[in-house]
């Protein structure tokens, strides 16, 4: 496991949440976000992050000063935005080198084209390794690719709380010696928050001659990532979760510098073309990560995403990580004290070093409990079949939110238990 | 040629532009747009359209009320937006049936996946027909596909002003009897504004057993389109030109209803999945055009695009077309009177029925003249090697704009001629 030198507290269930908030060094940063309803307990910042105030101001400025005012001349600076914001994210939060990250398209489209690029680079290898618990869009894209390109998916059926592990990946590689083209996993699992061992798994894949493609959607802005240090080949992710980029904000892709010119983008569009506005015959990609752009980037979404990314960069990923550990430790302490006695089980790793910034709690009636929580002003996410996912986005979630949210869940589940008992 | 019953005027070079503006039934609609610099002559609304006032207001509302206020709950209505706005565009401006158009991704990505879907539907046919003058991103994508899928591109080298014609397409089809999988062209050429005969070419392609894929980027919102009536298979386009959707606004795709379930989307992402939020195993596309969505749609860009599309729908495409003809007829009259005598030639069809809503004028020093025009407060577009493209977006361009813009061009070219003469 990649070792972390994070100083983080582990509050107990009887800690005073107001006192924890008072001692929180990141509490100040909440002022950079918009909270129109102070009573709402929002535990879904890992699905759609709250807007930074500057994102809202920036959108107004882009619309009036740039779109209306500069019109087509805005492209003089918009053209460099996918790479510039990519560098802010890549060097600030992903541990990438400059010119290795671009903001563009959706996670799905980026995942598709990087997976194809990897398969094309290993034409004689027929196997792709991923896990059954991986995020749906990654699985669906791979199924389509496997069918269209006559490849085989080796599915890891890992532990639903702790998987996939290094041993899972090693075993999968050993089942297909010399035949694995690509290993692709989520860095942090969307349901359990389990952190996959990016360093060890990347090394294993490389030893087997395979490329790796990491989906960072649930880790970027939540935990430290060191793409360059671990020699990661390819990565994608979204900016609307911990990066607070807005609904459907543009995604990003990472391609290690030395691979940018040797791999090939299957969707070769005009934004990747050298001398784009000469509009000449014959596609010839421009150097660097810009050669991997496709169509016209959405400037409104990109501007909002830049402001979201900037808050996380300013906060510093180590401080974000320390608070994420403290919030999830506190949530687990409250789970053990309040929820475990009323038929809940924990759906996330207990080891903080193996857990991202959300916590899933499981109970058979999770679906109806989620609906009741939302009606009561507490917003988590339901994840089939039995998980209530409590997203504790460190920049915008307070310890008081955690206590109120889990307290409300305890009360609703207790009431459900009482109704069950009365029906018997 | 698809016949049009448009009543349009053809102002002469000595018409009074102020009087033409006073008689313009669409002049009123200019009030729905933002004009921060009343002195700017903007002749590039076919590259990036001006913002509707409501788009700016809507963006502020989406940011504060929806993103900040509703947070993740916004998806209750955002989920249906790609299809709902697609229907507004499809039934309002493209002549499509309901549930045949969705707003999503970029033109490049949509073109790529529809082209693949078409090739996959004709696995035994090796040829794709397009033209050398087609928009670059379409050509670059096709080159990549031809290489990756071992297909051959039959390039039409059409007339630079009038091409490609029905005869060009017929000849290309006859060179490869029984072997053409796909015919793909732009409906309106981005440089010359020549309108390709969508009806006749679609019919010819079908007779040859091929599918058609039209790029509507320079026709949607400028001229009437009747996709359903002409039995068009596939189409794509952008919303940031005549549809005033904003910089990098999301694109759209059209798939004729009966093809939606028989063709296959190569990028199968979670937004196309039935019961998306069950996140189950195995991709199974949802019915209708929604099954062709891929990743998470950008909601900020989509909201702005909806407001842009709505203005064009409210104006009515026949009125837009009539004004587009009047503006371009006037521009050509001014070209003939003011520019032709000083070494310009016309780069657009003289027949209004064969011309979209922009006019290209050609001269050897077009590149430097364009730079000088922009410095003088007149914004056209340069298109290599020798075209100055005057975009006359009917909703936001006045006859006064046309007279001032072409007047400025005449003065700058006259000054250049004088400098040339002095150097000799």
Interface residues (C-beta under 8 A of the other chain):
Chain A: X34 X35 X36 X37 X40 X42 X44 X47 X48 X50 X51 X55 X56 X59 X60 X63 X64 X66 X67 X68 X69 X71 X72 X73 X74 X75 X78 X105 X106 X107 X108 X109 X112 X120 X132 X135 X136 X137 X139 X140 X141 X143 X144 X148 X238 X240 X246 X247 X248 X249 X250 X251 X265 X266 X267 X268 X269 X270 X271 X272 X273 X276 X277 X278 X279 X280 X281 X282 X283 X294 X295 X296 X297 X298 X299 X300 X301 X302 X304 X374 X379 X381 X383 X384
Chain B: X34 X35 X36 X37 X40 X42 X44 X47 X48 X50 X51 X55 X56 X59 X60 X63 X64 X66 X67 X68 X69 X71 X72 X73 X74 X75 X78 X105 X106 X107 X108 X109 X112 X120 X132 X135 X136 X137 X139 X140 X141 X143 X144 X148 X238 X240 X246 X247 X248 X249 X250 X251 X265 X266 X267 X268 X269 X270 X271 X272 X273 X276 X277 X278 X279 X280 X281 X282 X283 X294 X295 X296 X297 X298 X299 X300 X301 X302 X304 X374 X379 X381 X383 X384
